[in-house]
Amino acid sequence: MNNLLIWPVIMPLIAGLIFILFRNHIRLQRIISLIVMVLVSGISIIIIGQIKNNGIQTLQLGGWQAPYGIGLVGDMFSMLLVLTSSIVSLCCLLFSFKTIGQGREKHYFYSLFLFLITGVNGSFLTGDLFNLYVFFEILLLASYVLVSLGGGKLQLRETMKYVIINVLSSAFFLIGIAYIYSLTGTLNLAHISVRIAEAGQDGFITTVALLFLLVFGIKAGLFLFYWLPGSYQVPPAAISALFAALLTKVGIYAIIRMFTLVFYHEPEITHTMIGVLAALTMILGGIGAIGYWDISRILTYNVIIGSGFILAGLATFTSFGLLGTVYYLVHDMITKALIFLIAGVIIYLTGTRNIKEMSGLIRNHPYLGWMFFIAALALIGIPPLSGFIGKVFITRGSFEAEYYWLGAIGLITSLMILYSLMKIFMNVFWGETILSEDEEKGSTKGLILPLVLLTALTIALGIGPEWIHSYVEIAVDGLMDPEVYIEAVFAGNDIP
């Protein structure tokens, strides 16, 4: 049954390759893409059940014993993210059918979409540091083309910025891998953890750890997020929502994995630095969110705030902090996708991104307005919606670790989120209706289903947390005790 671990990676990859041969068969690509994402979601649920009953699942490709072969590792943390990313991707896919346009569809949109999912799921499941780099590059290559697809001047400008920043961070990633291999003689994450624990995390290893923090921090949109606002603004809504929900989260996942499994011996240095970066990210993201009147820019800066807040829980390195991090990470993936898709509908209807040029949409589209309101309250952390639980645990963890300054910054930036999102709601949905339904630039026909699905999930995570709590606790227990991960990888075999 462990062979199931390969399917969330291999199924979208194979389908994407097949689509290249059937470029003009758009209907076929749509149907197969939907089937693939539904199957990946179903398989993820099955694996999560196996982990709950039998512990961490591993697969050593080719039958090689760890650490010599290529290994996939599915613990509760990674599989919760695979399941969430699959559901979010399914909703973005449904939304794209009506909005992405035939031009993009005929230029391999569905292949690129599935290649990106391959990279995301592979990053979550790999147990090897070099293969983490490989999967990062797969998702980045797909995202480069998705950002530029359409060939507009603004798109090409933002694509260049996006590519340059990520190529530089990938180069630093390779340097970090080289240092780790020279120090430990292995690239298997569990084996690296054992070797560093045996040798002790000296100053040089801590420096390498900070190099990895720089690399993954850039990819997660931490502090050095110059590349992020523009590249999330220029693509169509389905692509922007996918990016907002998944791309920064892969960088966040990598930071959490590396600094709970490998570099956890000097938390007073490494985790304090994570806390400082998280705080700066929240502050600068908050300033950006309240300073713009462009709906896409405001929401993109809210993505940045979310990245900082998620990693604030890791910085505390407490059970409550990590519990909040996992809760908030799952919530943020779902809610960011929802609010970006709603913003896409708003832009589609009004033909503008400037919220000063919109007004009164709630009269013609009440369901759209109230779904935005629910998503906004969830991001702010208003009970009983999904963001509340994660924020409470992260704030409690920061106070428990005596990081009072970090908890206070998290609460202050929540007020910035409140201001920025209510600014959108009051300008876009409230007030006098400027456009009649006949004057609107588009229609909501075929766009509401994915929004309803994501809204329902946001509400369910908030009012029914008990059905996910046991799974989140298992994930946190694994993060707090790296021996569980190591023992699962080596499965009782002697560690070389």
C-alpha positions as CSV (number, residue, x, y, z in Angstrom):
1,M,0.0,0.0,0.0
2,N,3.0,2.3,0.5
3,N,3.1,2.4,-3.4
4,L,0.2,4.9,-3.2
5,L,2.7,7.6,-2.3
6,I,4.0,7.8,-5.8
7,W,0.6,8.5,-7.3
8,P,0.1,12.2,-6.2
9,V,3.4,12.9,-8.0
10,I,3.2,10.6,-11.0
11,M,-0.4,11.0,-12.1
12,P,-0.3,14.8,-12.8
13,L,3.1,14.3,-14.5
14,I,1.9,11.6,-16.9
15,A,-1.3,13.5,-17.7
16,G,0.6,16.7,-18.4
17,L,3.0,14.9,-20.7
18,I,0.1,13.2,-22.6
19,F,-1.6,16.6,-23.1
20,I,1.3,17.8,-25.1
21,L,0.4,15.3,-27.7
22,F,-3.2,16.4,-27.8
23,R,-2.8,20.2,-27.9
24,N,-6.1,21.0,-29.6
25,H,-8.3,18.5,-27.7
26,I,-9.3,21.0,-25.0
27,R,-12.4,19.2,-23.8
28,L,-10.4,16.0,-23.3
29,Q,-7.7,17.9,-21.4
30,R,-10.4,19.4,-19.1
31,I,-12.0,16.1,-18.3
32,I,-8.8,14.3,-17.6
33,S,-7.4,17.1,-15.5
34,L,-10.5,17.0,-13.3
35,I,-10.3,13.2,-13.0
36,V,-6.6,13.4,-12.1
37,M,-7.2,16.0,-9.3
38,V,-10.2,14.1,-7.9
39,L,-8.1,10.9,-7.9
40,V,-5.2,12.6,-6.2
41,S,-7.5,14.0,-3.6
42,G,-9.0,10.6,-2.9
43,I,-5.6,8.9,-2.8
44,S,-4.4,11.5,-0.3
45,I,-7.4,10.8,2.0
46,I,-6.5,7.1,1.9
47,I,-2.9,7.7,2.7
48,I,-3.9,10.0,5.6
49,G,-6.0,7.2,7.0
50,Q,-3.0,4.8,6.7
51,I,-0.8,7.2,8.6
52,K,-3.3,7.6,11.4
53,N,-3.6,3.9,11.8
54,N,-0.1,2.7,11.0
55,G,2.3,5.6,11.2
56,I,4.4,7.4,8.7
57,Q,4.4,5.8,5.2
58,T,7.6,5.5,3.1
59,L,8.5,4.3,-0.3
60,Q,12.0,3.6,-1.5
61,L,12.0,3.6,-5.3
62,G,13.7,0.7,-7.0
63,G,13.8,-1.2,-3.8
64,W,17.0,0.5,-2.6
65,Q,17.3,0.7,1.2
66,A,17.5,4.2,2.7
67,P,19.6,6.3,2.5
68,Y,20.9,5.0,-0.9
69,G,17.8,5.2,-3.0
70,I,15.3,7.9,-3.9
71,G,12.7,7.9,-1.1
72,L,9.3,9.4,-0.7
73,V,8.0,10.0,2.9
74,G,4.4,10.7,3.7
75,D,3.9,11.9,7.3
76,M,0.7,13.5,8.5
77,F,2.1,17.0,8.0
78,S,3.1,16.5,4.3
79,M,-0.1,14.6,3.5
80,L,-2.4,17.2,4.9
81,L,-0.7,19.7,2.6
82,V,-1.0,17.4,-0.4
83,L,-4.7,16.9,0.3
84,T,-5.3,20.6,0.7
85,S,-3.3,21.5,-2.4
86,S,-5.2,19.0,-4.4
87,I,-8.6,20.4,-3.3
88,V,-7.5,24.0,-3.9
89,S,-6.1,23.0,-7.4
90,L,-9.4,21.3,-8.3
91,C,-11.3,24.5,-7.5
92,C,-8.9,26.6,-9.4
93,L,-9.2,24.2,-12.3
94,L,-13.0,24.5,-12.3
95,F,-12.7,28.2,-12.3
96,S,-10.2,28.3,-15.2
97,F,-12.6,26.6,-17.6
98,K,-14.7,29.8,-17.9
99,T,-11.9,32.4,-17.5
100,I,-8.6,31.2,-18.8
101,G,-9.4,31.6,-22.5
102,Q,-8.8,29.4,-25.5
103,G,-5.5,31.0,-26.4
104,R,-3.9,29.9,-23.1
105,E,-5.6,26.5,-23.3
106,K,-4.1,25.8,-26.7
107,H,-0.7,26.8,-25.4
108,Y,-0.4,24.0,-23.0
109,F,-2.2,25.5,-20.0
110,Y,-3.4,22.2,-18.6
111,S,0.0,20.6,-19.0
112,L,1.7,23.4,-17.2
113,F,-1.0,23.4,-14.5
114,L,-0.4,19.7,-13.8
115,F,3.4,20.0,-14.0
116,L,3.1,22.7,-11.3
117,I,1.0,20.3,-9.1
118,T,3.7,17.6,-9.7
119,G,6.3,19.9,-8.3
120,V,4.2,20.9,-5.4
121,N,3.3,17.4,-4.3
122,G,6.8,16.1,-5.0
123,S,8.2,18.8,-2.7
124,F,5.9,17.8,0.1
125,L,6.6,14.1,-0.3
126,T,10.3,13.8,-1.1
127,G,12.7,12.5,1.6
128,D,15.8,13.7,-0.2
129,L,17.3,17.2,-0.3
130,F,18.4,17.1,-3.9
131,N,15.1,15.9,-5.1
132,L,13.5,18.7,-3.1
133,Y,15.6,21.0,-5.4
134,V,14.4,19.1,-8.4
135,F,10.7,19.4,-7.5
136,F,11.2,23.0,-6.7
137,E,12.6,23.5,-10.2
138,I,9.7,21.6,-11.8
139,L,7.1,23.9,-10.2
140,L,9.1,27.0,-10.8
141,L,9.6,26.2,-14.5
142,A,5.8,25.6,-14.9
143,S,5.1,28.9,-13.0
144,Y,7.5,30.9,-15.2
145,V,5.5,30.0,-18.3
146,L,2.1,30.4,-16.5
147,V,3.1,33.9,-15.5
148,S,4.1,34.9,-19.0
149,L,1.3,33.0,-20.8
150,G,-0.5,35.6,-22.9
151,G,2.6,37.6,-23.8
152,G,1.6,41.0,-22.5
153,K,4.2,43.6,-21.9
154,L,3.5,43.8,-18.2
155,Q,3.5,40.0,-17.9
156,L,6.9,39.7,-19.6
157,R,8.4,42.4,-17.3
158,E,7.1,40.7,-14.1
159,T,8.2,37.3,-15.5
160,M,11.8,38.5,-15.9
161,K,11.8,39.8,-12.3
162,Y,10.3,36.6,-11.1
163,V,12.7,34.4,-13.0
164,I,15.9,36.3,-12.0
165,I,15.1,36.2,-8.3
166,N,14.2,32.5,-8.3
167,V,17.2,31.5,-10.4
168,L,19.5,33.3,-7.9
169,S,17.8,31.6,-5.0
170,S,18.1,28.2,-6.7
171,A,21.8,28.8,-7.2
172,F,22.1,29.4,-3.4
173,F,20.0,26.3,-2.9
174,L,22.6,24.2,-4.8
175,I,25.4,25.8,-2.8
176,G,23.7,24.8,0.4
177,I,23.2,21.3,-0.9
178,A,26.9,21.0,-1.7
179,Y,27.9,22.2,1.8
180,I,25.5,19.7,3.4
181,Y,26.8,16.9,1.3
182,S,30.4,17.8,2.1
183,L,29.6,17.9,5.8
184,T,27.4,14.8,6.1
185,G,28.1,12.6,3.0
186,T,24.4,12.2,2.4
187,L,21.4,14.0,0.9
188,N,18.7,11.9,2.6
189,L,16.9,14.2,5.0
190,A,16.6,11.6,7.8
191,H,20.2,10.6,7.4
192,I,21.4,14.3,7.4
193,S,19.5,14.7,10.7
194,V,21.2,11.7,12.2
195,R,24.7,12.9,11.0
196,I,24.3,16.4,12.3
197,A,22.9,15.1,15.7
198,E,26.0,12.9,16.0
199,A,28.5,15.6,15.0
200,G,26.8,18.5,16.8
201,Q,25.5,21.7,15.1
202,D,28.6,23.9,15.2
203,G,28.9,27.4,13.9
204,F,29.5,26.4,10.3
205,I,26.5,24.2,10.2
206,T,24.4,26.9,11.7
207,T,25.7,29.3,8.9
208,V,24.6,26.7,6.3
209,A,21.2,26.5,8.1
210,L,20.9,30.3,7.7
211,L,21.8,29.9,4.0
212,F,18.8,27.5,3.6
213,L,16.6,29.9,5.5
214,L,17.6,32.7,3.0
215,V,16.8,30.4,0.0
216,F,13.5,29.1,1.3
217,G,12.6,32.5,2.7
218,I,12.8,34.0,-0.7
219,K,10.6,31.3,-2.2
220,A,8.2,31.7,0.7
221,G,7.9,35.5,0.2
222,L,9.6,36.3,3.5
223,F,11.0,39.8,3.9
224,L,12.7,39.8,0.4
225,F,9.4,39.6,-1.5
226,Y,10.2,42.2,-4.2
227,W,9.3,39.7,-6.9
228,L,6.0,38.6,-5.5
229,P,3.4,41.3,-5.8
230,G,3.8,41.9,-9.6
231,S,4.1,38.2,-10.5
232,Y,0.8,37.4,-8.6
233,Q,-1.0,40.4,-10.1
234,V,-0.5,39.9,-13.9
235,P,-1.7,36.3,-14.6
236,P,-5.5,35.5,-14.9
237,A,-7.3,34.9,-11.6
238,A,-7.2,31.1,-11.7
239,I,-3.4,31.2,-11.9
240,S,-3.0,34.0,-9.3
241,A,-5.2,32.0,-6.9
242,L,-3.1,28.9,-7.5
243,F,0.1,30.8,-6.9
244,A,-1.3,32.5,-3.8
245,A,-2.5,29.2,-2.3
246,L,0.5,27.0,-3.1
247,L,3.8,28.5,-4.2
248,T,4.8,30.4,-1.1
249,K,3.5,27.4,1.0
250,V,6.1,25.1,-0.6
251,G,8.8,27.5,0.7
252,I,7.2,27.6,4.1
253,Y,6.9,23.8,4.1
254,A,10.6,23.5,3.3
255,I,11.5,25.8,6.2
256,I,9.4,23.9,8.6
257,R,10.8,20.6,7.5
258,M,14.4,21.6,7.6
259,F,14.2,23.4,10.9
260,T,12.3,20.7,12.8
261,L,14.1,17.7,11.3
262,V,17.6,18.9,10.5
263,F,18.5,22.3,12.0
264,Y,16.8,22.1,15.4
265,H,19.9,22.1,17.7
266,E,20.5,25.8,17.9
267,P,17.0,27.3,18.1
268,E,18.2,30.4,20.0
269,I,20.0,31.4,16.7
270,T,18.0,29.8,13.9
271,H,14.5,30.0,15.2
272,T,15.1,33.5,16.6
273,M,16.2,34.5,13.1
274,I,13.0,32.9,11.7
275,G,11.0,35.0,14.2
276,V,12.7,38.2,13.2
277,L,12.1,37.5,9.5
278,A,8.5,36.6,10.2
279,A,8.0,39.9,12.2
280,L,9.5,42.0,9.4
281,T,7.5,40.2,6.8
282,M,4.2,40.8,8.7
283,I,5.0,44.5,9.2
284,L,6.1,45.2,5.6
285,G,3.2,43.1,4.2
286,G,0.8,45.0,6.4
287,I,2.1,48.4,5.2
288,G,1.7,47.3,1.6
289,A,-1.8,45.9,2.2
290,I,-3.2,49.2,3.7
291,G,-1.3,51.4,1.2
292,Y,-2.8,50.3,-2.1
293,W,-6.2,50.7,-3.8
294,D,-5.5,47.9,-6.4
295,I,-7.4,44.9,-5.3
296,S,-4.8,42.4,-6.6
297,R,-2.0,44.3,-4.8
298,I,-3.9,44.4,-1.5
299,L,-4.6,40.7,-1.6
300,T,-1.0,39.9,-2.6
301,Y,0.4,41.7,0.4
302,N,-2.0,39.7,2.5
303,V,-0.3,36.6,1.2
304,I,3.0,38.0,2.5
305,I,1.4,38.8,5.9
306,G,0.2,35.2,6.0
307,S,3.6,33.8,5.3
308,G,5.1,35.7,8.2
309,F,2.3,34.7,10.5
310,I,2.6,31.0,9.7
311,L,6.4,31.0,10.4
312,A,5.9,32.9,13.7
313,G,4.5,29.7,15.1
314,L,7.6,27.8,14.0
315,A,9.8,30.4,15.6
316,T,8.3,29.7,19.0
317,F,9.3,26.0,18.6
318,T,6.5,25.0,21.0
319,S,3.7,22.5,20.6
320,F,1.1,25.3,20.7
321,G,3.0,27.4,18.2
322,L,3.4,24.5,15.7
323,L,-0.2,23.4,16.2
324,G,-1.2,26.9,15.2
325,T,1.2,26.8,12.3
326,V,-0.3,23.7,10.8
327,Y,-3.9,24.8,11.4
328,Y,-3.2,28.3,9.9
329,L,-1.2,26.8,6.9
330,V,-4.2,24.6,5.9
331,H,-6.6,27.5,6.4
332,D,-4.5,30.0,4.5
333,M,-4.2,27.7,1.4
334,I,-7.9,27.4,1.2
335,T,-8.9,31.0,2.1
336,K,-6.3,32.7,-0.1
337,A,-7.4,30.7,-3.1
338,L,-11.0,31.7,-2.3
339,I,-10.4,35.4,-1.9
340,F,-8.2,35.6,-5.0
341,L,-10.9,33.8,-7.1
342,I,-13.5,36.2,-5.8
343,A,-11.2,39.1,-6.7
344,G,-10.9,37.6,-10.2
345,V,-14.7,37.6,-10.6
346,I,-14.9,41.2,-9.4
347,I,-12.3,42.3,-11.9
348,Y,-14.0,40.2,-14.6
349,L,-17.3,42.0,-13.9
350,T,-16.1,45.6,-13.5
351,G,-13.1,45.6,-15.9
352,T,-10.8,47.4,-13.4
353,R,-8.6,46.6,-10.4
354,N,-9.0,50.0,-8.7
355,I,-11.5,49.6,-5.9
356,K,-12.2,53.3,-6.0
357,E,-13.9,52.7,-9.4
358,M,-16.2,50.0,-8.0
359,S,-19.3,50.3,-5.9
360,G,-22.5,48.5,-4.9
361,L,-21.8,45.1,-6.4
362,I,-23.6,43.4,-3.5
363,R,-27.0,44.4,-4.9
364,N,-26.5,42.5,-8.1
365,H,-24.3,39.8,-6.6
366,P,-25.2,39.3,-2.9
367,Y,-23.7,35.7,-2.8
368,L,-20.3,37.1,-4.1
369,G,-20.3,39.9,-1.5
370,W,-21.1,37.6,1.4
371,M,-18.6,35.0,0.4
372,F,-15.9,37.7,0.3
373,F,-17.0,38.9,3.7
374,I,-16.7,35.3,5.1
375,A,-13.2,34.9,3.6
376,A,-12.2,38.3,5.0
377,L,-13.4,37.4,8.5
378,A,-11.6,34.1,8.3
379,L,-8.3,35.8,7.3
380,I,-8.7,38.3,10.1
381,G,-9.2,35.4,12.6
382,I,-12.8,36.1,13.7
383,P,-14.4,33.1,15.4
384,P,-15.8,30.6,14.5
385,L,-14.1,30.7,11.1
386,S,-11.0,28.8,10.1
387,G,-8.3,31.5,10.8
388,F,-9.3,31.9,14.5
389,I,-8.0,28.6,15.8
390,G,-4.6,29.0,14.1
391,K,-4.1,32.6,15.3
392,V,-5.1,31.6,18.9
393,F,-2.5,28.8,19.0
394,I,0.3,30.8,17.4
395,T,-0.3,33.8,19.7
396,R,-0.4,31.4,22.7
397,G,2.8,29.7,21.5
398,S,4.6,33.1,21.1
399,F,3.6,34.1,24.7
400,E,4.6,30.7,26.0
401,A,8.0,31.0,24.5
402,E,8.2,34.6,25.8
403,Y,8.3,36.0,22.3
404,Y,5.8,38.7,23.4
405,W,7.0,41.1,20.7
406,L,6.2,38.5,18.0
407,G,2.7,37.8,19.4
408,A,2.0,41.5,19.6
409,I,3.2,42.1,16.0
410,G,0.9,39.2,14.9
411,L,-2.1,40.9,16.6
412,I,-1.3,44.3,15.2
413,T,-1.0,43.0,11.6
414,S,-4.3,41.3,12.1
415,L,-5.7,44.8,12.4
416,M,-4.0,45.7,9.2
417,I,-5.6,42.8,7.5
418,L,-8.9,43.9,8.9
419,Y,-8.5,47.4,7.5
420,S,-7.3,46.3,4.1
421,L,-10.0,43.8,3.5
422,M,-12.8,45.9,4.9
423,K,-11.6,48.7,2.6
424,I,-12.2,46.3,-0.3
425,F,-15.6,45.2,1.0
426,M,-16.9,48.7,1.7
427,N,-15.7,50.2,-1.6
428,V,-16.6,47.2,-3.9
429,F,-19.8,45.9,-2.5
430,W,-21.3,48.7,-0.4
431,G,-22.5,52.1,-1.6
432,E,-24.4,53.1,-4.8
433,T,-24.4,50.6,-7.6
434,I,-22.4,52.0,-10.5
435,L,-22.9,49.2,-13.0
436,S,-26.2,47.5,-13.8
437,E,-26.0,43.8,-14.7
438,D,-26.3,44.7,-18.4
439,E,-23.3,47.1,-18.2
440,E,-21.0,44.5,-16.5
441,K,-18.1,43.3,-18.6
442,G,-18.8,39.6,-17.9
443,S,-21.0,37.1,-16.1
444,T,-20.7,34.9,-13.0
445,K,-22.2,31.9,-14.9
446,G,-20.0,28.8,-14.2
447,L,-17.8,30.6,-11.7
448,I,-19.7,30.2,-8.5
449,L,-19.3,26.4,-7.8
450,P,-15.5,26.5,-6.9
451,L,-16.2,29.6,-4.7
452,V,-19.0,27.8,-2.9
453,L,-16.8,24.7,-2.3
454,L,-13.9,26.8,-0.8
455,T,-16.3,28.9,1.3
456,A,-17.9,25.7,2.7
457,L,-14.4,24.4,3.6
458,T,-13.5,27.6,5.3
459,I,-16.6,27.5,7.4
460,A,-16.3,23.8,8.1
461,L,-12.7,24.2,9.3
462,G,-13.9,26.9,11.8
463,I,-17.1,25.4,13.2
464,G,-16.0,21.7,13.1
465,P,-12.3,21.7,14.1
466,E,-12.7,18.5,16.0
467,W,-12.7,16.4,12.8
468,I,-9.3,17.7,11.8
469,H,-7.7,18.2,15.3
470,S,-6.5,14.7,15.8
471,Y,-4.8,14.7,12.4
472,V,-3.1,18.1,13.2
473,E,-1.9,16.7,16.6
474,I,-0.3,13.7,14.9
475,A,1.4,16.1,12.4
476,V,2.7,18.3,15.3
477,D,3.9,15.3,17.3
478,G,6.0,14.2,14.3
479,L,7.5,17.7,13.9
480,M,8.4,18.0,17.5
481,D,10.0,14.6,17.6
482,P,12.3,14.0,14.6
483,E,13.1,10.5,15.7
484,V,9.6,9.4,14.6
485,Y,10.4,10.5,11.0
486,I,13.9,8.9,11.1
487,E,12.7,5.6,12.4
488,A,10.0,5.4,9.7
489,V,12.6,6.1,7.0
490,F,15.0,3.5,8.1
491,A,12.2,1.1,9.1
492,G,14.2,-0.8,11.8
493,N,17.3,-1.1,9.6
494,D,20.7,-0.1,10.9
495,I,21.6,3.5,10.1
496,P,24.8,3.7,8.1
